[in-house]
Amino acid sequence: MDERTPVLIGAGQFTYRGDPASSPSPTALLKIAAERAAQDAGLAPEKLSEIDTLAVVGFTIDAPGGGRLVPHSTNPPATLAKRIGADPKYAVYSHMGGNSPQQLVNIVSERIAKGETELALVVGCEFLGSATKRLTKGLGFADWDDAEELPEPERIGDPRPGVTPYEAKHGLGRPINCYPLFENALRARDGRSIPDHQARLGELFAPFTKVAAQNPEAWFRIERSAQELVEVSDRNRMVGFPYTKYLNAIMDVDQSAGVLVASLKTARELGVPEDKLVYLHGCADASDLWYPLDRQNFHSSPAMRLTGKRALEMAGVSLADIGHIDLYSCFPVAVEVGAEELGLALDDPRGLTVTGGLPYMGGPGNNYAMHSIAVMMQRLRDDRGSYGLVTANGWFLTKQSTGVYSTTPPKGPFDRQDPKIIQAQIDALPHPTVIEEPKGAATIETYTVVHGREGYMMGIVVGRDSEGRRFVANTPTDEATLAGLEAKEAVGRTGTVSRSEDGSRNIFVPD
Ligand SMILES: CC(=O)SCCNC(=O)CCNC(=O)[C@H](O)C(C)(C)COP(=O)(O)OP(=O)(O)OC[C@H]1O[C@@H](n2cnc3c(N)ncnc32)[C@H](O)[C@@H]1OP(=O)(O)O
C-alpha cells in the first residue's frame, strides 16, 4: 500500500465532571485529549512532541463577538504546542463551525497524502460548563495559567459569520432560534399535525438517549422516553418552538477530544499496532447557500446531499455498505434533513448516532464531531472491515463536512476532490430575492416562538411579501399572538408586515 496513505492511529476523549472551581483550563483539556489519543495509539505522551502539524478546533468562546470574559490563550495551537513540547511547522486554529473536526481531518489527510505532513494532532474542547459557573459565582480564573498574549494564530476554514446583520437583528444568530425555523418548515412541507410531529421528534431522539446512556464520555447518561423528551415540564421547558430543552444541544459542558493522524509510513515507524489503524476512505466539504434567508427553502441541504454522495463515491462504497453512522445532531432537524439527503430512514436499524448526539453526549459548539470520530474509530476496530459514516455541520445547516472510515486499507491513493467542484453546483442554485424593509400583505414561510426561562419572549417569522420576496420579521410579543402561533400550524398564514415604531426591525402581525 502507498506509504503516504493517511491513517488515524489514536483517539482520546475527556469529560470533566468535577468542581468548577478547579476545572481544567482550555489548554489542559486539549492536552488531556491529546495524551489519551497518544495512549490509544500505543505511544508515550512524550511522542506528541514529534507532531509536525497541529490543528485546533476553534473554541466556541472565540466566536465573533464572544469577547474575552473567560481568559484563555490568544493562540491556542501555540500554547498547546509549548505544553506538549512540540514545534509543529504547520499549526492552525479553525474558524467557527461544528463541521471543523471532520474538515480538519480531511485537510490534514490531504496534506499527508501530498507529503506535507507526517504526524498531525487534531484536537478541540468545550469549557463553557465550568467557565459559565466560574463567571456567575465569581470564582475567577487565577488557576488557569494559559491566558497568554501571543501573536494571532493562522486561521483555517470559512471566516464568514453565520448570519447577516439584518438576520441577527431579528434573532436568527442563535442556533436555538434558527434551527426551529427549519423544523417548522419541514413539518409544514410534510403536512404533519403539530402533535404528530412532536411525537416524531421524541421517537427520533429517544434512541439517541439510549446510546448516550451507554457512552462513558456522555454528558447526560440518562435514557429518556420519546414522550419525556417532548413533554413540556418544569425540568423540560420550551426553548424555541417546537423544541423543548431536551431537544436542544446542551451548551454548558467541559469536554475535549482529539485524534492523531499519520502517514502509513510514520504509523509503522512509530510502531502503532496494525489493529489500531483506521483509514479515511472518503471525504467531502461544502457549504449551503450561506445565509439563512438565501436558502432555497428551510427543509433541505444540498451540501449534505452532495458531500455525502461524494464521500461515499471517493470511498467506493454505497450507503448499504455502511455499518455505523453518526449524523450531526445539534437539533432534530439536522438529523431529519441529513437522513433525507443521504437516503436514510429515521428508524434505520443501524442507528443514526454512535455517541448519543449533541443534546445528550454533549460537545455543543464546534468540537462534537471529534467525539463522533473518536467513538467511530473504536466501533470500527471492534467491527473490523465495516465502514462508518460521520457527518459534521456548522452554523445553521450551513457548512458540511463528511467522512467515511474503515479498518480495511483503501485500494487506491487518497485523492480528495477540490471542494470548489461541489461548491460551484450549490452556488448556482436559484433562490428567492431578499427584501430588508417589506411592507404590506405577507405570508408566513416558516416561524418560531422563542421562550426564555420566564416564558414567552418573541416570535420570529420568515415570510414572503406580495411579490414573493423573502423577509424576516418579529411578531408582537403578547401572549395571545405567541400562543396562537404554537396552537395551530402557522406556516402559510397571512398577515401584514411593517417597520417597528423605532424603525429598527420588521414586525409581522398575523391576520
Ligand atoms: C452547528 C451547531 O452545532 S449549532 C448548536 C450549537 N449549540 C448551541 O447552540 C447550544 C444550545 N443550547 C443552549 O443554548 C442551552 O443549553 C439551552 C438554552 C437549550 C438550555 O440552557 P439553559 O437556559 O441554561 O436551561 P435552563 O436554565 O432552563 O435549565 C438548565 C438545566 O437544564 C440542564 N439542561 C440543559 N440542556 C439540557 C439537555 N439538552 N438535556 C438535559 N438537561 C439539560 C442543564 O444542565 C441545567 O441543569 P441543572 O439545573 O441541573 O444545572
The ligand as an SDF file (V2000), in Angstrom:
LIG
                    3D

 51 53  0  0  0  0  0  0  0  0999 V2000
  -23.9010   23.6740   14.3500 C   0  0  0  0  0  0  0  0  0  0  0  0
  -24.2710   23.5620   15.7640 C   0  0  0  0  0  0  0  0  0  0  0  0
  -23.7400   22.7550   16.4730 O   0  0  0  0  0  0  0  0  0  0  0  0
  -25.4690   24.5460   16.3690 S   0  0  0  0  0  0  0  0  0  0  0  0
  -25.6010   24.1560   18.0910 C   0  0  0  0  0  0  0  0  0  0  0  0
  -24.6680   24.9360   18.9420 C   0  0  0  0  0  0  0  0  0  0  0  0
  -25.0370   24.7520   20.3080 N   0  0  0  0  0  0  0  0  0  0  0  0
  -25.9590   25.5090   20.9190 C   0  0  0  0  0  0  0  0  0  0  0  0
  -26.4630   26.4530   20.3530 O   0  0  0  0  0  0  0  0  0  0  0  0
  -26.3490   25.1200   22.3260 C   0  0  0  0  0  0  0  0  0  0  0  0
  -27.8170   25.3740   22.5440 C   0  0  0  0  0  0  0  0  0  0  0  0
  -28.1760   25.1620   23.9140 N   0  0  0  0  0  0  0  0  0  0  0  0
  -28.3610   26.1690   24.8160 C   0  0  0  0  0  0  0  0  0  0  0  0
  -28.1760   27.3200   24.4870 O   0  0  0  0  0  0  0  0  0  0  0  0
  -28.7980   25.8020   26.2020 C   0  0  0  0  0  0  0  0  0  0  0  0
  -28.3040   24.5200   26.5310 O   0  0  0  0  0  0  0  0  0  0  0  0
  -30.3560   25.8320   26.3740 C   0  0  0  0  0  0  0  0  0  0  0  0
  -30.8570   27.2500   26.0810 C   0  0  0  0  0  0  0  0  0  0  0  0
  -31.0080   24.8490   25.4280 C   0  0  0  0  0  0  0  0  0  0  0  0
  -30.7370   25.4250   27.8000 C   0  0  0  0  0  0  0  0  0  0  0  0
  -29.9150   26.0750   28.6730 O   0  0  0  0  0  0  0  0  0  0  0  0
  -30.4560   26.8870   29.9620 P   0  0  0  0  0  0  0  0  0  0  0  0
  -31.1940   28.1020   29.5440 O   0  0  0  0  0  0  0  0  0  0  0  0
  -29.2940   27.0550   30.8380 O   0  0  0  0  0  0  0  0  0  0  0  0
  -31.5030   25.8740   30.5490 O   0  0  0  0  0  0  0  0  0  0  0  0
  -32.3490   26.0500   31.8710 P   0  0  0  0  0  0  0  0  0  0  0  0
  -31.8570   27.1930   32.7040 O   0  0  0  0  0  0  0  0  0  0  0  0
  -33.7730   26.0350   31.5200 O   0  0  0  0  0  0  0  0  0  0  0  0
  -32.0130   24.6860   32.5970 O   0  0  0  0  0  0  0  0  0  0  0  0
  -30.6860   24.4170   32.9980 C   0  0  0  0  0  0  0  0  0  0  0  0
  -30.6160   22.9820   33.4330 C   0  0  0  0  0  0  0  0  0  0  0  0
  -31.0180   22.1390   32.3450 O   0  0  0  0  0  0  0  0  0  0  0  0
  -29.9870   21.2290   32.0110 C   0  0  0  0  0  0  0  0  0  0  0  0
  -30.0260   21.0310   30.5700 N   0  0  0  0  0  0  0  0  0  0  0  0
  -29.7370   21.9290   29.6140 C   0  0  0  0  0  0  0  0  0  0  0  0
  -29.8610   21.3230   28.4030 N   0  0  0  0  0  0  0  0  0  0  0  0
  -30.2400   20.0570   28.6310 C   0  0  0  0  0  0  0  0  0  0  0  0
  -30.4860   18.9430   27.8060 C   0  0  0  0  0  0  0  0  0  0  0  0
  -30.3570   19.0090   26.4740 N   0  0  0  0  0  0  0  0  0  0  0  0
  -30.8500   17.7650   28.4040 N   0  0  0  0  0  0  0  0  0  0  0  0
  -30.9670   17.6880   29.7450 C   0  0  0  0  0  0  0  0  0  0  0  0
  -30.7320   18.7130   30.5660 N   0  0  0  0  0  0  0  0  0  0  0  0
  -30.3710   19.8750   30.0150 C   0  0  0  0  0  0  0  0  0  0  0  0
  -28.7270   21.9290   32.4770 C   0  0  0  0  0  0  0  0  0  0  0  0
  -27.6900   21.0030   32.7180 O   0  0  0  0  0  0  0  0  0  0  0  0
  -29.2000   22.5610   33.7820 C   0  0  0  0  0  0  0  0  0  0  0  0
  -29.2890   21.5480   34.7640 O   0  0  0  0  0  0  0  0  0  0  0  0
  -29.1080   21.9040   36.3200 P   0  0  0  0  0  0  0  0  0  0  0  0
  -30.2330   22.8710   36.6410 O   0  0  0  0  0  0  0  0  0  0  0  0
  -29.2670   20.5620   36.9700 O   0  0  0  0  0  0  0  0  0  0  0  0
  -27.7530   22.5020   36.4310 O   0  0  0  0  0  0  0  0  0  0  0  0
  1  2  1  0
  2  3  2  0
  2  4  1  0
  4  5  1  0
  5  6  1  0
  6  7  1  0
  7  8  1  0
  8  9  2  0
  8 10  1  0
 10 11  1  0
 11 12  1  0
 12 13  1  0
 13 14  2  0
 13 15  1  0
 15 16  1  0
 15 17  1  0
 17 18  1  0
 17 19  1  0
 17 20  1  0
 20 21  1  0
 21 22  1  0
 22 23  2  0
 22 24  1  0
 22 25  1  0
 25 26  1  0
 26 27  2  0
 26 28  1  0
 26 29  1  0
 29 30  1  0
 30 31  1  0
 31 32  1  0
 31 46  1  0
 32 33  1  0
 33 34  1  0
 33 44  1  0
 34 35  1  0
 34 43  1  0
 35 36  2  0
 36 37  1  0
 37 38  1  0
 37 43  2  0
 38 39  1  0
 38 40  2  0
 40 41  1  0
 41 42  2  0
 42 43  1  0
 44 45  1  0
 44 46  1  0
 46 47  1  0
 47 48  1  0
 48 49  2  0
 48 50  1  0
 48 51  1  0
M  END
$$$$
